[in-house]
Amino acid sequence: MPASKQKVSRSLLFVFFFVSGFSSLVYQVVWTRLAFASFGIITPVLSVVISVFMLGLSLGSWAGGRFIAGMARKTGLSAATFYAAAEFLIGLSAFAVPKSFALGEHLLLSSGGGNSFQYLALSALVLALSILPWCVCMGATFPLMMAYIRERKDRGTDSFSYLYVANVLGAMTGTFLTALVFIELFGFHMTLRLAAAGNFIIALGSMALGAQQRHQMEAAVAAETKTSKKQTSPGAAADPGAGIIKWILFATGFCSMAMEVVWTRIFTPVLKTQVYSFASVVFVYLAATLVGSLFYRRHLKSNKTWSTPVLIMLLAISAFLPIPAADPRFVTMDLNFVPHLSSVVIVLISIFPFCAVLGYLTPGLIDTFSQGNPAAAGRAYAINVLGCILGPLVASYILLPSLSESASLILLGIPVLTFFALFWKSLPRLPRLWSSLATAGLLIYCLGFSKGFVYFLAKWSHHIEVRRDYAASVISADPEGNDQLVVNGVGMTTLTPITKFMIHLPMSYHASPAPDVLVICFGMGTSYRSALSWGADTTVVDLIPSVPEAFGFYHGNADEVRKNPHGHIIIDDGRRFLKRTTQKFDVIATDPPPPLQAAGSSLLYTPEFYDLIKEHLKPKGIVQIWLPGGDRMSAAAVARSVAISFPHVRCFASVARGGIHILASMEPMEQLTPDQLIARMPAGAKADLMEWAGNADPTQYLASVVSVEMPLEALLNPNPEIRITDDHPYNEYFLLRRQGWSWGY
């Protein structure tokens, strides 16, 4: 092939792999969010999605490299045709995966609570069956395209790294546009269709390449067969370092993906729980990987690539940087846990060196191992991705439930240190000396002097309790005498009368003689206690096992309350519990996690959720929806969801103006004075209401909320499109409209 045509063709392949990487990350981001909606917003769900995604890449990479030569010979088709088929199948996933999640969610309703081993195992199985086939196709794209490059008699040994750079660049762009643009403008399902369109366009272009190449297949296959006979076990036996290359690829894949899970947890106090937080970690990870890969490609052209020992040395130094970056002594943050922008930048930069070195090392090792052979490249990439599969699972199910985030990162750095020790003598004397000192200094600091987020609270607290489980790290503290519930470094709630009014308002307006109450979100257990003070049969649902376990830290009578036969504590996702129970309730109180923009919070503010609630309300039943402070447009979107779901709505500004209590029902609610409402309350409920009110008069205290009623219309925006749905989480994705780029909103 003439050099000019070969260059154009290679550029086209770069575009193909850019779009392919773009679409793949769109799928991963949206699938993760859809999986949260179906199976719960917990770390195991994130880890399973990542691990299954990687498992598919590993299997596809191995199988594609292993079988493509034989398939091409038997069918007489170009590898580009098989690549086109893979991209077409990937595009179909945009339509199949959401349906698979919905079916799996329905089938698992009888599998027990969200913390049961049976449910966790079965949900992992459903996730695997839903996304694995499509991820296998994604993994196969590398060896299939490498086989096509060899068909064109392009015998370069760097084809993997060339495609890798394009794929990472596309993935980085996909992460950026999905999180910042597409979901906010188009919602989840339309975003998936945009990604599918990219796959289908690639498939058509690749079919054209395959048809063009087909008449040359006979000669190409003959040349391939001849070459294969001359080669020994592609890239393996010929390279004496092939064995150690495999171990390095596995270990770096394992450590990097496990670290990504831990980074997400350790950085949460700084980055917070918005959807942009996780996206920023992934974006920096991919951007750094791209930078490293581009440096490798540049050095490759000048034949001056860095050696593996030098790269391992840099990995050893950079592996521990996130620990001091997240140290609360160096993070500028106020008592409301609001960090400064400089702290956000520092924690994100701390992962850049490690990821950049990996971006250089990984394609370099696979190029060395494969020498351009698709089968060898597929094997090497599969080994790397196999580590990526196991890493998140070990981090989520073993390390984080047992150890602090810092200790987890130190353990994950041990494989890198082991390789550093193996290659230590291969390094030049001066780099060996300074790198050893730098690594030792960082490790000593991390082991003996680093502090976790608990340290930040301990400066103002007399007593702290820390609990860890598969879902979260939960800290109970009393900074300056004000009890705090902190989940993954984010303050959830304090001992506030707001949580009492979440129960006492709807209960006093309902006044059933034997009410059944459901509380969604346990928090400190204040609402749960308040409901039981009415003598109500009370069920409370929370996603995180350690949250109810901390009940006794905040309330001295917690053991007595736990023994109340009318109380039932369920560990599950609130929506999932409603889908699997047949019970109906007089009052349902929702207490979504703050802030209003928190990732996943929209699932408790949508018409789909309220339709589910209505199925479980008894006649004249009332639902209480607490609307925390937030931006006006998001509050308007919540109000719209309520307005289109319930015909009768009343809104009250909470005590001390702590948000808004929205009471909604399918039947009219009585117009009652504060005296009448107080008269309806049993003695125990009245005592609970006044527990933290000092010597205030009960009627006046209740009137401070009831008298501040506002019409729902005061919260609504005239534009009916400003609303929250399961497909369009308006409150979670907000950057464009805050910049005035709302496109009609």
Secondary structure as GFF3:
##gff-version 3
##sequence-region A 1 745
A	DSSP	alpha_helix	3	39	.	.	.	ID=ss1
A	DSSP	alpha_helix	43	75	.	.	.	ID=ss2
A	DSSP	alpha_helix	79	107	.	.	.	ID=ss3
A	DSSP	three_ten_helix	108	110	.	.	.	ID=ss4
A	DSSP	alpha_helix	117	151	.	.	.	ID=ss5
A	DSSP	alpha_helix	159	177	.	.	.	ID=ss6
A	DSSP	pi_helix	178	182	.	.	.	ID=ss7
A	DSSP	alpha_helix	183	214	.	.	.	ID=ss8
A	DSSP	alpha_helix	217	230	.	.	.	ID=ss9
A	DSSP	alpha_helix	242	266	.	.	.	ID=ss10
A	DSSP	alpha_helix	268	271	.	.	.	ID=ss11
A	DSSP	alpha_helix	275	301	.	.	.	ID=ss12
A	DSSP	alpha_helix	308	318	.	.	.	ID=ss13
A	DSSP	alpha_helix	322	325	.	.	.	ID=ss14
A	DSSP	alpha_helix	341	349	.	.	.	ID=ss15
A	DSSP	alpha_helix	352	370	.	.	.	ID=ss16
A	DSSP	alpha_helix	374	394	.	.	.	ID=ss17
A	DSSP	pi_helix	395	399	.	.	.	ID=ss18
A	DSSP	alpha_helix	400	402	.	.	.	ID=ss19
A	DSSP	alpha_helix	405	423	.	.	.	ID=ss20
A	DSSP	three_ten_helix	424	426	.	.	.	ID=ss21
A	DSSP	alpha_helix	429	448	.	.	.	ID=ss22
A	DSSP	alpha_helix	453	458	.	.	.	ID=ss23
A	DSSP	beta_strand	461	468	.	.	.	ID=ss24
A	DSSP	beta_strand	473	479	.	.	.	ID=ss25
A	DSSP	beta_strand	484	487	.	.	.	ID=ss26
A	DSSP	beta_strand	490	494	.	.	.	ID=ss27
A	DSSP	alpha_helix	498	510	.	.	.	ID=ss28
A	DSSP	beta_strand	516	520	.	.	.	ID=ss29
A	DSSP	alpha_helix	526	532	.	.	.	ID=ss30
A	DSSP	beta_strand	537	542	.	.	.	ID=ss31
A	DSSP	alpha_helix	546	549	.	.	.	ID=ss32
A	DSSP	alpha_helix	551	554	.	.	.	ID=ss33
A	DSSP	alpha_helix	558	562	.	.	.	ID=ss34
A	DSSP	beta_strand	567	571	.	.	.	ID=ss35
A	DSSP	alpha_helix	574	580	.	.	.	ID=ss36
A	DSSP	beta_strand	585	590	.	.	.	ID=ss37
A	DSSP	three_ten_helix	601	604	.	.	.	ID=ss38
A	DSSP	alpha_helix	607	615	.	.	.	ID=ss39
A	DSSP	beta_strand	617	627	.	.	.	ID=ss40
A	DSSP	alpha_helix	632	643	.	.	.	ID=ss41
A	DSSP	beta_strand	648	653	.	.	.	ID=ss42
A	DSSP	three_ten_helix	655	657	.	.	.	ID=ss43
A	DSSP	beta_strand	660	665	.	.	.	ID=ss44
A	DSSP	alpha_helix	674	680	.	.	.	ID=ss45
A	DSSP	alpha_helix	683	689	.	.	.	ID=ss46
A	DSSP	alpha_helix	698	706	.	.	.	ID=ss47
A	DSSP	beta_strand	709	710	.	.	.	ID=ss48
A	DSSP	three_ten_helix	712	714	.	.	.	ID=ss49
A	DSSP	alpha_helix	735	738	.	.	.	ID=ss50
###
